[in-house]
Amino acid sequence: MNKFDAHILVVDDDEGIRNLVKQYLNENNFLITTASDAEDAKEKISMIKFDLIVLDIMMPGKNGLEFTLENKEKINTPIILLTAKGEAVERIKGLEVGADDYLPKPFEPKELTLRIKNILNKTKNKNQKRFIEFDNVKINLSKLLIIKNNDEFKINNTEKIILEKMINAPGKTFSRESIGNLIDIDKERSVDVIITRLRKKIEIDPKNPKYLQTIRGAGYVLWIE
């Protein structure tokens, strides 16, 4: 089964545009669901958590601006509006009601794809955890600091990069090679040394780690949930 980059809802009353956008975005590794109008879209967002919505403004019934105004705060999903005329007033209204971007018709599918990727990258970065607390441990990546039982330990940028990846993917096993690629180190022994150093800052008993564990033959994993 393919691993898609994101699940996108495309809402447009023009079947030709829906199919064109769906085909192009599928080819660029996006999973696409389509809706023909605002009511159809409302029903689908009630059942599925989408990563982004591409939404036409001019539709029969409830238009795209009304849909955005009604649903943006509820679903907290990025929205790109498609405007038939590309007039400034439509663009301004769209941004005022909470749209994240707009694209006037006719448009190049490649430009739509680039705008989607740009928004998703911003959303991903925004959602990255920078602080986490578990048991008697607090990790603050912004301050490059770990507090364990009220003792403070500074972390360097290399340790920060590793922790950031692991904190945002709890339970995922990272091989020594993948960790080395993150921090530009090609010696597995050097990776082991860094992990040992981190354990001393995180674990109550570094020799018997509870959180930053070794998966034999696979690598390291951070268990925090």
KAVEN-V688776 format. One record per residue. N is the residue number from 1. RES is the residue in three letters. SS is DSSP state (H for helix, E for strand, C for the rest). PHI is phi in radians with two decimals (* if undefined). BURIAL is # if it has 16 or more other C-alpha atoms within 10 Angstrom, else .. Layout:
{{N:RES:SS:PHI:BURIAL} {N:RES:SS:PHI:BURIAL}}
//
This chain:
{{1:MET:C:*:.} {2:ASN:C:-1.18:.} {3:LYS:C:-1.75:.} {4:PHE:C:-1.42:.} {5:ASP:C:-1.23:.} {6:ALA:E:-2.90:.} {7:HIS:E:-1.87:#} {8:ILE:E:-2.08:#} {9:LEU:E:-1.76:#} {10:VAL:E:-1.87:#} {11:VAL:E:-2.05:#} {12:ASP:C:-2.80:#} {13:ASP:C:-1.37:#} {14:ASP:C:-1.57:.} {15:GLU:H:-1.07:.} {16:GLY:H:-1.08:.} {17:ILE:H:-1.18:.} {18:ARG:H:-0.99:#} {19:ASN:H:-1.20:.} {20:LEU:H:-1.11:.} {21:VAL:H:-1.13:#} {22:LYS:H:-1.06:#} {23:GLN:H:-1.08:.} {24:TYR:H:-1.17:#} {25:LEU:H:-1.22:#} {26:ASN:H:-1.03:.} {27:GLU:H:-1.17:.} {28:ASN:C:-1.81:.} {29:ASN:C:1.25:.} {30:PHE:E:-1.91:#} {31:LEU:E:-1.50:#} {32:ILE:E:-2.10:#} {33:THR:E:-2.03:#} {34:THR:E:-2.05:#} {35:ALA:E:-2.47:#} {36:SER:C:-1.62:#} {37:ASP:C:-2.80:#} {38:ALA:H:-1.12:#} {39:GLU:H:-1.16:.} {40:ASP:H:-1.08:.} {41:ALA:H:-1.13:#} {42:LYS:H:-1.05:.} {43:GLU:H:-1.12:.} {44:LYS:H:-1.30:#} {45:ILE:H:-1.28:.} {46:SER:C:-1.31:.} {47:MET:C:-1.91:.} {48:ILE:C:-2.24:.} {49:LYS:C:-1.60:.} {50:PHE:C:-1.57:#} {51:ASP:C:-1.49:#} {52:LEU:E:-2.86:#} {53:ILE:E:-2.16:#} {54:VAL:E:-1.78:#} {55:LEU:E:-2.28:#} {56:ASP:E:-1.32:#} {57:ILE:C:-1.35:#} {58:MET:C:-1.52:#} {59:MET:C:-2.36:#} {60:PRO:C:-1.14:.} {61:GLY:C:1.37:.} {62:LYS:C:-1.26:.} {63:ASN:C:-1.50:.} {64:GLY:H:-1.13:#} {65:LEU:H:-1.15:#} {66:GLU:H:-1.13:.} {67:PHE:H:-1.08:#} {68:THR:H:-1.10:#} {69:LEU:H:-1.05:.} {70:GLU:H:-1.36:.} {71:ASN:H:-2.01:.} {72:LYS:H:-1.01:.} {73:GLU:H:-1.23:.} {74:LYS:H:-1.20:.} {75:ILE:H:-1.73:.} {76:ASN:C:0.88:.} {77:THR:C:-1.99:#} {78:PRO:E:-1.01:#} {79:ILE:E:-2.25:#} {80:ILE:E:-1.90:#} {81:LEU:E:-1.60:#} {82:LEU:E:-1.78:#} {83:THR:E:-1.92:#} {84:ALA:C:-1.18:.} {85:LYS:C:-1.72:.} {86:GLY:C:1.25:.} {87:GLU:C:-1.26:.} {88:ALA:H:-1.02:.} {89:VAL:H:-1.11:.} {90:GLU:H:-1.19:#} {91:ARG:H:-1.10:#} {92:ILE:H:-1.12:.} {93:LYS:H:-1.05:.} {94:GLY:H:-1.06:#} {95:LEU:H:-1.20:#} {96:GLU:H:-1.14:.} {97:VAL:C:-1.53:#} {98:GLY:C:2.04:#} {99:ALA:C:-1.16:#} {100:ASP:C:-1.61:#} {101:ASP:E:-2.87:#} {102:TYR:E:-2.54:#} {103:LEU:E:-2.55:#} {104:PRO:E:-1.32:#} {105:LYS:C:-1.49:.} {106:PRO:C:-1.26:.} {107:PHE:C:-2.31:.} {108:GLU:C:-1.50:.} {109:PRO:H:-0.93:.} {110:LYS:H:-1.12:.} {111:GLU:H:-1.16:.} {112:LEU:H:-1.04:#} {113:THR:H:-1.06:.} {114:LEU:H:-1.13:.} {115:ARG:H:-1.16:#} {116:ILE:H:-1.08:#} {117:LYS:H:-1.09:.} {118:ASN:H:-1.10:.} {119:ILE:H:-1.17:#} {120:LEU:H:-1.12:#} {121:ASN:H:-1.12:.} {122:LYS:H:-1.13:.} {123:THR:H:-1.12:.} {124:LYS:H:-1.07:.} {125:ASN:H:-1.14:.} {126:LYS:H:-1.14:.} {127:ASN:H:-1.52:.} {128:GLN:C:-1.13:.} {129:LYS:C:-1.27:.} {130:ARG:C:-2.02:#} {131:PHE:E:-2.49:.} {132:ILE:E:-2.58:.} {133:GLU:E:-2.31:.} {134:PHE:E:-2.57:.} {135:ASP:C:0.85:.} {136:ASN:C:-1.80:.} {137:VAL:E:-2.08:#} {138:LYS:E:-2.19:#} {139:ILE:E:-1.99:#} {140:ASN:E:-2.07:#} {141:LEU:C:-1.22:#} {142:SER:C:-1.12:.} {143:LYS:C:-1.71:.} {144:LEU:C:0.92:.} {145:LEU:E:-2.44:#} {146:ILE:E:-2.12:#} {147:ILE:E:-2.00:#} {148:LYS:E:-2.22:#} {149:ASN:C:0.89:.} {150:ASN:C:1.26:.} {151:ASP:E:-1.64:.} {152:GLU:E:-1.77:.} {153:PHE:E:-2.26:#} {154:LYS:E:-1.38:.} {155:ILE:C:-2.07:#} {156:ASN:C:-1.57:.} {157:ASN:H:-1.15:.} {158:THR:H:-1.09:.} {159:GLU:H:-1.12:#} {160:LYS:H:-1.08:#} {161:ILE:H:-1.06:.} {162:ILE:H:-1.14:#} {163:LEU:H:-1.10:#} {164:GLU:H:-1.05:#} {165:LYS:H:-1.12:#} {166:MET:H:-1.25:#} {167:ILE:H:-1.08:#} {168:ASN:C:-1.54:.} {169:ALA:C:-2.50:#} {170:PRO:C:-1.06:.} {171:GLY:C:1.54:#} {172:LYS:C:-1.53:.} {173:THR:E:-1.52:#} {174:PHE:E:-1.89:#} {175:SER:C:-1.23:#} {176:ARG:H:-1.04:#} {177:GLU:H:-1.12:#} {178:SER:H:-1.16:#} {179:ILE:H:-1.16:#} {180:GLY:H:-1.06:#} {181:ASN:H:-1.14:.} {182:LEU:H:-1.07:.} {183:ILE:H:-1.93:.} {184:ASP:C:1.06:.} {185:ILE:C:-2.21:.} {186:ASP:C:-1.80:.} {187:LYS:C:-1.79:.} {188:GLU:H:-1.08:.} {189:ARG:H:-1.08:.} {190:SER:H:-1.14:.} {191:VAL:H:-1.11:#} {192:ASP:H:-1.04:#} {193:VAL:H:-1.11:.} {194:ILE:H:-1.15:.} {195:ILE:H:-1.09:#} {196:THR:H:-1.06:#} {197:ARG:H:-1.14:.} {198:LEU:H:-1.15:#} {199:ARG:H:-1.06:#} {200:LYS:H:-1.12:.} {201:LYS:H:-1.60:#} {202:ILE:H:-1.84:#} {203:GLU:C:-1.44:#} {204:ILE:C:-1.21:#} {205:ASP:C:-2.18:.} {206:PRO:H:-1.00:#} {207:LYS:H:-1.36:.} {208:ASN:H:-2.25:.} {209:PRO:C:-1.11:#} {210:LYS:C:-1.72:#} {211:TYR:C:-1.82:#} {212:LEU:E:-1.62:#} {213:GLN:E:-1.77:#} {214:THR:E:-1.65:#} {215:ILE:E:-1.80:.} {216:ARG:C:-0.93:.} {217:GLY:C:1.36:.} {218:ALA:C:-2.14:.} {219:GLY:E:2.54:#} {220:TYR:E:-2.23:#} {221:VAL:E:-2.47:#} {222:LEU:E:-1.88:#} {223:TRP:C:-1.75:#} {224:ILE:C:-2.28:#} {225:GLU:C:-2.28:.}}
//
